[in-house]
Amino acid sequence: MDKACPECGRQPRVQSFNFEERENVQEFVTKIDAFGVPDNYRGVCWNKDALMKYKSELQNDFAFKRFVDQLEKIHGIFSNGDISPKSAIIIAPADFSKMTFAFSCMQHALDHNLSVAPLLDTIELKRLLVLAAENPKYKLFRKVTYDDYIMSDVCFVTVTKLQQHEYAYEIIQEIMDRRTRKGLSTFVLSRYDLQEISRRDYANQFEAITSTTSQDTYKYPAVITYKNLFKGGADNE
């Protein structure tokens, strides 16, 4: 796992950010510490093979394989130091590595000197948008400014687990619209499907976000989803 295959020469997939062997380790650690990466995600690199092995009961599930392949493509963009040309809503049950995936993408972006927004849930994000509109100097958690958040190269948002997830479509539409005007993509993580996060959308406005044929891939995201028909596993992301 830590060296090239002796038969084909293929390089191994990155398992971690390997603090011990990095030349710029102190610079990188300073970045992720300032960003606030939780300890259990610090230096952890998301890995397709690890997720496939962890969910071994789904090895023959085509939908699961497709879901993981799509995550790998997105992860590859960030690990290469690029900015995604598309937004996406990633939907899967708890315990399907969504948070590991997000923090891995963010750490790769930080490692390539891209600006990264802190991971907020939809309630926290609504608070930032509303209060910053009333007070331009407002800082969420005394450090997150509206301008820095909106203009960040990389932005991940997670849907709240509270009952207010039924209103999450409002915040998702708003943040994607605002960042689209800046030419920036947005990624949303959810354990709830599109119907659940727009349950209070009585005018069916959110439906257009996935049914449109628009070429605006920032405002109209790809929907990457997997519905697990198997039960079991710890209740975490």
C-alpha positions as a Markdown table, in Angstrom:
| # | Residue | x | y | z |
|---|---|---|---|---|
| 1 | Met | 0.0 | 0.0 | 0.0 |
| 2 | Asp | 3.0 | 2.4 | 0.5 |
| 3 | Lys | 4.9 | 1.8 | -2.8 |
| 4 | Ala | 4.3 | 1.2 | -6.5 |
| 5 | Cys | 3.1 | -2.2 | -7.7 |
| 6 | Pro | 6.1 | -4.4 | -8.7 |
| 7 | Glu | 4.2 | -5.8 | -11.6 |
| 8 | Cys | 2.5 | -2.9 | -13.3 |
| 9 | Gly | 4.2 | 0.1 | -11.7 |
| 10 | Arg | 0.9 | 1.7 | -10.6 |
| 11 | Gln | 1.3 | 4.1 | -7.7 |
| 12 | Pro | -0.7 | 3.5 | -4.5 |
| 13 | Arg | -3.7 | 5.5 | -3.6 |
| 14 | Val | -3.0 | 8.1 | -1.0 |
| 15 | Gln | -4.1 | 6.8 | 2.4 |
| 16 | Ser | -3.2 | 9.9 | 4.5 |
| 17 | Phe | -1.4 | 13.2 | 4.2 |
| 18 | Asn | 1.7 | 11.5 | 5.7 |
| 19 | Phe | 2.9 | 14.2 | 8.1 |
| 20 | Glu | 6.1 | 12.3 | 8.8 |
| 21 | Glu | 7.5 | 12.6 | 5.3 |
| 22 | Arg | 6.2 | 16.0 | 4.2 |
| 23 | Glu | 8.7 | 18.7 | 3.6 |
| 24 | Asn | 6.2 | 21.5 | 4.3 |
| 25 | Val | 4.5 | 19.7 | 7.2 |
| 26 | Gln | 4.5 | 22.6 | 9.6 |
| 27 | Glu | 3.0 | 24.9 | 7.0 |
| 28 | Phe | 0.3 | 22.4 | 6.2 |
| 29 | Val | -0.5 | 21.7 | 9.9 |
| 30 | Thr | -0.7 | 25.4 | 10.6 |
| 31 | Lys | -3.3 | 25.7 | 7.8 |
| 32 | Ile | -5.5 | 22.9 | 8.9 |
| 33 | Asp | -5.3 | 23.9 | 12.5 |
| 34 | Ala | -6.3 | 27.5 | 11.6 |
| 35 | Phe | -9.1 | 26.1 | 9.5 |
| 36 | Gly | -10.4 | 24.0 | 12.4 |
| 37 | Val | -10.3 | 20.5 | 11.0 |
| 38 | Pro | -11.7 | 18.1 | 13.7 |
| 39 | Asp | -9.1 | 15.9 | 15.2 |
| 40 | Asn | -10.6 | 12.7 | 13.9 |
| 41 | Tyr | -10.4 | 14.0 | 10.3 |
| 42 | Arg | -7.1 | 15.7 | 10.7 |
| 43 | Gly | -4.7 | 14.4 | 8.0 |
| 44 | Val | -7.1 | 11.7 | 6.9 |
| 45 | Cys | -7.4 | 11.2 | 3.1 |
| 46 | Trp | -10.7 | 9.8 | 1.8 |
| 47 | Asn | -10.1 | 6.6 | -0.2 |
| 48 | Lys | -12.4 | 4.7 | -2.5 |
| 49 | Asp | -11.0 | 1.3 | -1.8 |
| 50 | Ala | -11.4 | 1.8 | 2.0 |
| 51 | Leu | -15.0 | 2.7 | 1.6 |
| 52 | Met | -15.7 | -0.3 | -0.7 |
| 53 | Lys | -14.0 | -2.6 | 1.8 |
| 54 | Tyr | -15.9 | -1.0 | 4.8 |
| 55 | Lys | -19.2 | -1.5 | 2.9 |
| 56 | Ser | -18.3 | -5.0 | 1.7 |
| 57 | Glu | -21.9 | -6.1 | 1.7 |
| 58 | Leu | -22.5 | -3.7 | -1.2 |
| 59 | Gln | -19.7 | -4.9 | -3.4 |
| 60 | Asn | -22.2 | -6.2 | -6.0 |
| 61 | Asp | -24.5 | -3.2 | -5.8 |
| 62 | Phe | -24.1 | -1.3 | -9.1 |
| 63 | Ala | -25.7 | 1.9 | -7.6 |
| 64 | Phe | -23.2 | 1.9 | -4.8 |
| 65 | Lys | -20.2 | 1.4 | -7.1 |
| 66 | Arg | -21.4 | 4.3 | -9.3 |
| 67 | Phe | -21.9 | 6.5 | -6.2 |
| 68 | Val | -18.3 | 5.8 | -5.0 |
| 69 | Asp | -16.9 | 6.3 | -8.5 |
| 70 | Gln | -18.5 | 9.7 | -8.7 |
| 71 | Leu | -17.1 | 10.7 | -5.3 |
| 72 | Glu | -13.6 | 9.5 | -6.5 |
| 73 | Lys | -13.8 | 11.8 | -9.5 |
| 74 | Ile | -14.7 | 14.8 | -7.4 |
| 75 | His | -12.0 | 13.9 | -4.9 |
| 76 | Gly | -9.5 | 13.7 | -7.7 |
| 77 | Ile | -10.2 | 17.2 | -8.7 |
| 78 | Phe | -9.3 | 18.6 | -5.3 |
| 79 | Ser | -6.3 | 16.2 | -4.8 |
| 80 | Asn | -4.9 | 17.7 | -8.0 |
| 81 | Gly | -5.3 | 21.2 | -6.7 |
| 82 | Asp | -8.0 | 22.2 | -9.1 |
| 83 | Ile | -11.3 | 24.0 | -8.6 |
| 84 | Ser | -14.4 | 22.0 | -9.5 |
| 85 | Pro | -16.3 | 23.4 | -12.6 |
| 86 | Lys | -19.6 | 21.9 | -11.2 |
| 87 | Ser | -21.7 | 22.1 | -8.1 |
| 88 | Ala | -23.1 | 18.9 | -6.6 |
| 89 | Ile | -25.6 | 17.7 | -4.0 |
| 90 | Ile | -24.3 | 14.4 | -2.4 |
| 91 | Ile | -26.9 | 12.3 | -0.8 |
| 92 | Ala | -26.3 | 9.1 | 1.2 |
| 93 | Pro | -27.4 | 7.6 | 4.5 |
| 94 | Ala | -25.3 | 8.1 | 7.7 |
| 95 | Asp | -22.1 | 6.1 | 7.9 |
| 96 | Phe | -21.2 | 6.5 | 4.2 |
| 97 | Ser | -18.1 | 8.5 | 4.6 |
| 98 | Lys | -19.5 | 11.9 | 3.5 |
| 99 | Met | -17.7 | 13.9 | 6.2 |
| 100 | Thr | -14.4 | 12.1 | 5.7 |
| 101 | Phe | -14.8 | 12.8 | 2.0 |
| 102 | Ala | -15.6 | 16.5 | 2.5 |
| 103 | Phe | -12.7 | 17.2 | 5.0 |
| 104 | Ser | -10.3 | 15.3 | 2.7 |
| 105 | Cys | -11.3 | 17.4 | -0.2 |
| 106 | Met | -10.9 | 20.6 | 1.9 |
| 107 | Gln | -7.5 | 19.6 | 3.2 |
| 108 | His | -6.3 | 18.8 | -0.3 |
| 109 | Ala | -7.5 | 22.3 | -1.4 |
| 110 | Leu | -5.7 | 23.9 | 1.5 |
| 111 | Asp | -2.6 | 22.0 | 0.6 |
| 112 | His | -2.7 | 23.5 | -2.8 |
| 113 | Asn | -3.1 | 27.1 | -1.4 |
| 114 | Leu | -6.8 | 27.4 | -2.4 |
| 115 | Ser | -9.2 | 29.3 | -0.1 |
| 116 | Val | -11.6 | 27.1 | 1.7 |
| 117 | Ala | -14.8 | 27.9 | 3.5 |
| 118 | Pro | -15.4 | 26.3 | 6.9 |
| 119 | Leu | -18.0 | 23.5 | 6.8 |
| 120 | Leu | -21.3 | 24.9 | 8.0 |
| 121 | Asp | -24.7 | 23.3 | 8.3 |
| 122 | Thr | -27.7 | 24.9 | 6.7 |
| 123 | Ile | -28.8 | 26.6 | 9.9 |
| 124 | Glu | -25.4 | 28.1 | 10.6 |
| 125 | Leu | -25.2 | 29.3 | 7.0 |
| 126 | Lys | -28.6 | 30.9 | 7.2 |
| 127 | Arg | -27.5 | 32.7 | 10.4 |
| 128 | Leu | -24.4 | 34.0 | 8.5 |
| 129 | Leu | -26.4 | 35.2 | 5.5 |
| 130 | Val | -29.1 | 36.9 | 7.5 |
| 131 | Leu | -26.9 | 38.6 | 10.1 |
| 132 | Ala | -24.2 | 39.7 | 7.7 |
| 133 | Ala | -26.9 | 41.4 | 5.6 |
| 134 | Glu | -27.8 | 43.5 | 8.7 |
| 135 | Asn | -24.2 | 44.0 | 9.8 |
| 136 | Pro | -21.5 | 43.9 | 7.2 |
| 137 | Lys | -18.9 | 43.4 | 9.9 |
| 138 | Tyr | -20.6 | 40.4 | 11.4 |
| 139 | Lys | -18.4 | 37.3 | 11.9 |
| 140 | Leu | -19.9 | 33.9 | 12.5 |
| 141 | Phe | -18.2 | 32.3 | 15.5 |
| 142 | Arg | -16.2 | 35.5 | 15.7 |
| 143 | Lys | -14.1 | 34.6 | 12.7 |
| 144 | Val | -16.1 | 33.7 | 9.5 |
| 145 | Thr | -16.9 | 36.8 | 7.5 |
| 146 | Tyr | -19.5 | 36.9 | 4.7 |
| 147 | Asp | -17.1 | 38.0 | 2.0 |
| 148 | Asp | -14.5 | 35.4 | 2.8 |
| 149 | Tyr | -17.1 | 32.7 | 2.9 |
| 150 | Ile | -18.9 | 33.6 | -0.4 |
| 151 | Met | -15.6 | 34.2 | -2.3 |
| 152 | Ser | -13.8 | 31.0 | -1.1 |
| 153 | Asp | -12.6 | 28.7 | -3.9 |
| 154 | Val | -14.0 | 25.6 | -2.1 |
| 155 | Cys | -17.3 | 25.5 | -0.2 |
| 156 | Phe | -19.0 | 22.5 | 1.4 |
| 157 | Val | -22.3 | 22.7 | 3.2 |
| 158 | Thr | -24.1 | 20.0 | 5.2 |
| 159 | Val | -27.8 | 19.8 | 5.7 |
| 160 | Thr | -28.9 | 20.1 | 9.3 |
| 161 | Lys | -30.2 | 17.0 | 11.1 |
| 162 | Leu | -32.9 | 19.0 | 12.9 |
| 163 | Gln | -36.5 | 19.3 | 11.7 |
| 164 | Gln | -35.4 | 22.4 | 9.9 |
| 165 | His | -33.9 | 20.2 | 7.2 |
| 166 | Glu | -37.3 | 20.4 | 5.5 |
| 167 | Tyr | -36.5 | 24.1 | 4.8 |
| 168 | Ala | -32.9 | 23.4 | 3.7 |
| 169 | Tyr | -33.8 | 23.9 | 0.0 |
| 170 | Glu | -34.0 | 27.7 | 0.7 |
| 171 | Ile | -30.4 | 28.0 | 1.8 |
| 172 | Ile | -29.1 | 25.6 | -0.8 |
| 173 | Gln | -30.7 | 27.6 | -3.6 |
| 174 | Glu | -29.5 | 30.9 | -2.1 |
| 175 | Ile | -25.9 | 29.9 | -1.6 |
| 176 | Met | -25.6 | 28.3 | -5.0 |
| 177 | Asp | -27.1 | 31.4 | -6.6 |
| 178 | Arg | -24.8 | 33.8 | -4.8 |
| 179 | Arg | -21.6 | 31.8 | -5.5 |
| 180 | Thr | -22.7 | 31.2 | -9.1 |
| 181 | Arg | -22.6 | 34.9 | -9.7 |
| 182 | Lys | -19.0 | 34.8 | -8.6 |
| 183 | Gly | -18.2 | 31.8 | -10.9 |
| 184 | Leu | -17.8 | 29.4 | -8.0 |
| 185 | Ser | -19.2 | 25.9 | -7.3 |
| 186 | Thr | -20.8 | 24.6 | -4.1 |
| 187 | Phe | -21.1 | 21.1 | -2.6 |
| 188 | Val | -23.9 | 20.1 | -0.4 |
| 189 | Leu | -23.9 | 16.9 | 1.8 |
| 190 | Ser | -27.2 | 15.4 | 3.0 |
| 191 | Arg | -28.5 | 12.2 | 4.5 |
| 192 | Tyr | -32.0 | 13.3 | 3.3 |
| 193 | Asp | -33.2 | 13.1 | -0.3 |
| 194 | Leu | -34.3 | 16.0 | -2.4 |
| 195 | Gln | -38.0 | 15.5 | -1.4 |
| 196 | Glu | -37.1 | 15.6 | 2.3 |
| 197 | Ile | -35.0 | 18.8 | 2.1 |
| 198 | Ser | -37.7 | 20.6 | 0.2 |
| 199 | Arg | -40.8 | 19.3 | 2.0 |
| 200 | Arg | -41.9 | 22.8 | 2.8 |
| 201 | Asp | -41.4 | 24.0 | -0.8 |
| 202 | Tyr | -45.1 | 24.2 | -1.6 |
| 203 | Ala | -44.4 | 26.2 | -4.8 |
| 204 | Asn | -42.1 | 23.4 | -6.1 |
| 205 | Gln | -39.4 | 25.9 | -6.9 |
| 206 | Phe | -36.6 | 23.6 | -5.8 |
| 207 | Glu | -37.6 | 21.0 | -8.3 |
| 208 | Ala | -36.1 | 23.1 | -11.1 |
| 209 | Ile | -32.7 | 22.8 | -9.6 |
| 210 | Thr | -32.3 | 19.2 | -10.9 |
| 211 | Ser | -34.8 | 19.1 | -13.7 |
| 212 | Thr | -33.4 | 22.0 | -15.8 |
| 213 | Thr | -31.2 | 21.4 | -18.9 |
| 214 | Ser | -29.3 | 24.6 | -18.2 |
| 215 | Gln | -25.5 | 24.6 | -19.0 |
| 216 | Asp | -25.0 | 26.6 | -15.7 |
| 217 | Thr | -23.3 | 23.8 | -13.8 |
| 218 | Tyr | -22.6 | 26.1 | -10.8 |
| 219 | Lys | -26.3 | 27.0 | -10.1 |
| 220 | Tyr | -27.8 | 23.7 | -11.2 |
| 221 | Pro | -25.8 | 20.9 | -9.5 |
| 222 | Ala | -25.3 | 17.3 | -10.3 |
| 223 | Val | -27.1 | 15.1 | -7.8 |
| 224 | Ile | -25.0 | 12.2 | -6.6 |
| 225 | Thr | -27.1 | 9.9 | -4.5 |
| 226 | Tyr | -27.2 | 6.4 | -3.0 |
| 227 | Lys | -30.0 | 4.9 | -1.1 |
| 228 | Asn | -28.9 | 2.1 | 1.1 |
| 229 | Leu | -31.3 | -0.9 | 1.3 |
| 230 | Phe | -29.1 | -2.6 | 3.9 |
| 231 | Lys | -29.3 | -1.8 | 7.6 |
| 232 | Gly | -26.5 | -1.6 | 10.1 |
| 233 | Gly | -23.4 | 0.4 | 10.9 |
| 234 | Ala | -22.7 | 3.2 | 13.3 |
| 235 | Asp | -24.7 | 6.4 | 13.0 |
| 236 | Asn | -22.1 | 8.8 | 11.8 |
| 237 | Glu | -21.2 | 10.5 | 8.5 |
